[in-house]
Amino acid sequence: SELSVETFEVIQPPPPLREPRKMLFALVTESGLVPRGNPDRLPSATATHWAKYSIAGMDRLVPGEWDGVHGGYDNSAALQDPNRVVPLDAVRALEREGMIGQLLDELFVTVGNLGSLNAMKRIGAEIASTLVQRGVGAVILPAT
């Protein structure tokens, strides 16, 4: 065949977190949830970049302040309550209860719809590098 088939490497899951109560967590999503107006122009499919948005001082994501640009799912429920795809409300509750140490005040976003394996690997590596620089020890990755 003239079409090349992408193959996927096997990735072993990391071990359980030892001390989540002492760790800095981050929220990363491929849901395409962006501030109203899509300021970084994330595409609805075949993403080539990612963006980060401040969630400092927010206990939850407020409907009407966020758009869903992902073209691979019906985002009407996400627009009614953005916490359905990025559960900031639940993660802040874990933070308040002492179940996790702290949540990084930035949300990292891309769109996974029809993304090429090479682009997704690069995007993932770039986000991971940024998180490591910020001292993040664990990521919560809600997916669509």
Contacts in CASP RR format, 6 or more apart in sequence:
PFRMAT RR
TARGET T0000
AUTHOR 0000-0000-0000
METHOD contacts of the structure
MODEL  1
SELSVETFEVIQPPPPLREPRKMLFALVTESGLVPRGNPDRLPSATATHW
AKYSIAGMDRLVPGEWDGVHGGYDNSAALQDPNRVVPLDAVRALEREGMI
GQLLDELFVTVGNLGSLNAMKRIGAEIASTLVQRGVGAVILPAT
6 116 0 8 1.000
6 117 0 8 1.000
8 117 0 8 1.000
17 23 0 8 1.000
17 138 0 8 1.000
20 99 0 8 1.000
20 100 0 8 1.000
20 101 0 8 1.000
20 138 0 8 1.000
21 98 0 8 1.000
21 99 0 8 1.000
21 100 0 8 1.000
21 101 0 8 1.000
22 101 0 8 1.000
23 100 0 8 1.000
23 101 0 8 1.000
23 102 0 8 1.000
23 137 0 8 1.000
23 138 0 8 1.000
24 101 0 8 1.000
24 102 0 8 1.000
24 103 0 8 1.000
24 104 0 8 1.000
24 134 0 8 1.000
24 135 0 8 1.000
24 136 0 8 1.000
24 137 0 8 1.000
24 138 0 8 1.000
25 91 0 8 1.000
25 100 0 8 1.000
25 101 0 8 1.000
25 102 0 8 1.000
25 103 0 8 1.000
25 104 0 8 1.000
25 136 0 8 1.000
25 137 0 8 1.000
25 138 0 8 1.000
25 139 0 8 1.000
25 140 0 8 1.000
26 103 0 8 1.000
26 104 0 8 1.000
26 106 0 8 1.000
26 108 0 8 1.000
26 131 0 8 1.000
26 134 0 8 1.000
26 136 0 8 1.000
26 137 0 8 1.000
26 138 0 8 1.000
26 139 0 8 1.000
26 140 0 8 1.000
27 55 0 8 1.000
27 86 0 8 1.000
27 88 0 8 1.000
27 91 0 8 1.000
27 103 0 8 1.000
27 104 0 8 1.000
27 107 0 8 1.000
27 108 0 8 1.000
27 139 0 8 1.000
27 140 0 8 1.000
27 142 0 8 1.000
28 107 0 8 1.000
28 108 0 8 1.000
28 109 0 8 1.000
28 127 0 8 1.000
28 131 0 8 1.000
28 139 0 8 1.000
28 140 0 8 1.000
28 141 0 8 1.000
29 85 0 8 1.000
29 86 0 8 1.000
29 107 0 8 1.000
29 108 0 8 1.000
29 109 0 8 1.000
29 110 0 8 1.000
29 141 0 8 1.000
29 142 0 8 1.000
29 143 0 8 1.000
30 70 0 8 1.000
30 109 0 8 1.000
30 110 0 8 1.000
30 111 0 8 1.000
30 112 0 8 1.000
30 141 0 8 1.000
30 143 0 8 1.000
30 144 0 8 1.000
31 68 0 8 1.000
31 70 0 8 1.000
31 78 0 8 1.000
31 85 0 8 1.000
31 86 0 8 1.000
31 109 0 8 1.000
31 111 0 8 1.000
31 142 0 8 1.000
31 143 0 8 1.000
31 144 0 8 1.000
32 42 0 8 1.000
32 68 0 8 1.000
32 69 0 8 1.000
32 70 0 8 1.000
32 85 0 8 1.000
32 109 0 8 1.000
32 110 0 8 1.000
32 111 0 8 1.000
32 112 0 8 1.000
33 61 0 8 1.000
33 66 0 8 1.000
33 67 0 8 1.000
33 68 0 8 1.000
33 70 0 8 1.000
33 78 0 8 1.000
33 82 0 8 1.000
33 85 0 8 1.000
33 86 0 8 1.000
33 107 0 8 1.000
33 109 0 8 1.000
34 40 0 8 1.000
34 42 0 8 1.000
34 51 0 8 1.000
34 53 0 8 1.000
34 66 0 8 1.000
34 67 0 8 1.000
34 68 0 8 1.000
34 69 0 8 1.000
34 109 0 8 1.000
35 53 0 8 1.000
35 65 0 8 1.000
35 66 0 8 1.000
35 67 0 8 1.000
36 64 0 8 1.000
36 65 0 8 1.000
36 66 0 8 1.000
36 67 0 8 1.000
37 67 0 8 1.000
38 67 0 8 1.000
38 69 0 8 1.000
39 51 0 8 1.000
40 49 0 8 1.000
40 51 0 8 1.000
42 49 0 8 1.000
42 50 0 8 1.000
42 51 0 8 1.000
42 69 0 8 1.000
42 109 0 8 1.000
42 110 0 8 1.000
42 111 0 8 1.000
43 69 0 8 1.000
43 111 0 8 1.000
44 69 0 8 1.000
44 70 0 8 1.000
44 71 0 8 1.000
44 72 0 8 1.000
44 111 0 8 1.000
44 113 0 8 1.000
45 71 0 8 1.000
45 72 0 8 1.000
45 111 0 8 1.000
45 112 0 8 1.000
45 113 0 8 1.000
45 114 0 8 1.000
45 115 0 8 1.000
46 113 0 8 1.000
46 114 0 8 1.000
46 115 0 8 1.000
46 116 0 8 1.000
46 119 0 8 1.000
47 110 0 8 1.000
47 111 0 8 1.000
47 112 0 8 1.000
47 113 0 8 1.000
47 115 0 8 1.000
47 119 0 8 1.000
47 120 0 8 1.000
47 123 0 8 1.000
48 119 0 8 1.000
49 110 0 8 1.000
49 123 0 8 1.000
50 108 0 8 1.000
50 109 0 8 1.000
50 110 0 8 1.000
50 123 0 8 1.000
50 124 0 8 1.000
50 126 0 8 1.000
50 127 0 8 1.000
51 108 0 8 1.000
51 109 0 8 1.000
51 110 0 8 1.000
52 106 0 8 1.000
52 107 0 8 1.000
52 108 0 8 1.000
52 109 0 8 1.000
52 130 0 8 1.000
53 106 0 8 1.000
53 107 0 8 1.000
53 109 0 8 1.000
54 105 0 8 1.000
54 106 0 8 1.000
54 107 0 8 1.000
55 61 0 8 1.000
55 88 0 8 1.000
55 103 0 8 1.000
55 105 0 8 1.000
55 106 0 8 1.000
55 107 0 8 1.000
56 105 0 8 1.000
57 105 0 8 1.000
58 88 0 8 1.000
58 92 0 8 1.000
59 88 0 8 1.000
59 89 0 8 1.000
59 92 0 8 1.000
60 83 0 8 1.000
60 88 0 8 1.000
60 89 0 8 1.000
60 92 0 8 1.000
61 81 0 8 1.000
61 82 0 8 1.000
61 83 0 8 1.000
61 86 0 8 1.000
61 88 0 8 1.000
61 89 0 8 1.000
62 82 0 8 1.000
63 79 0 8 1.000
63 80 0 8 1.000
63 81 0 8 1.000
63 82 0 8 1.000
64 79 0 8 1.000
65 82 0 8 1.000
66 78 0 8 1.000
66 79 0 8 1.000
66 82 0 8 1.000
67 79 0 8 1.000
68 75 0 8 1.000
68 78 0 8 1.000
68 79 0 8 1.000
69 111 0 8 1.000
70 111 0 8 1.000
70 112 0 8 1.000
70 113 0 8 1.000
70 144 0 8 1.000
71 111 0 8 1.000
71 113 0 8 1.000
72 113 0 8 1.000
72 144 0 8 1.000
73 144 0 8 1.000
75 85 0 8 1.000
77 84 0 8 1.000
78 84 0 8 1.000
78 85 0 8 1.000
82 88 0 8 1.000
83 89 0 8 1.000
83 90 0 8 1.000
85 142 0 8 1.000
85 144 0 8 1.000
86 107 0 8 1.000
86 142 0 8 1.000
87 140 0 8 1.000
87 142 0 8 1.000
88 107 0 8 1.000
91 100 0 8 1.000
91 103 0 8 1.000
91 140 0 8 1.000
92 103 0 8 1.000
94 100 0 8 1.000
95 101 0 8 1.000
95 102 0 8 1.000
95 103 0 8 1.000
100 138 0 8 1.000
104 131 0 8 1.000
104 134 0 8 1.000
104 136 0 8 1.000
106 134 0 8 1.000
108 127 0 8 1.000
108 130 0 8 1.000
108 131 0 8 1.000
110 123 0 8 1.000
110 127 0 8 1.000
112 120 0 8 1.000
131 137 0 8 1.000
131 139 0 8 1.000
END
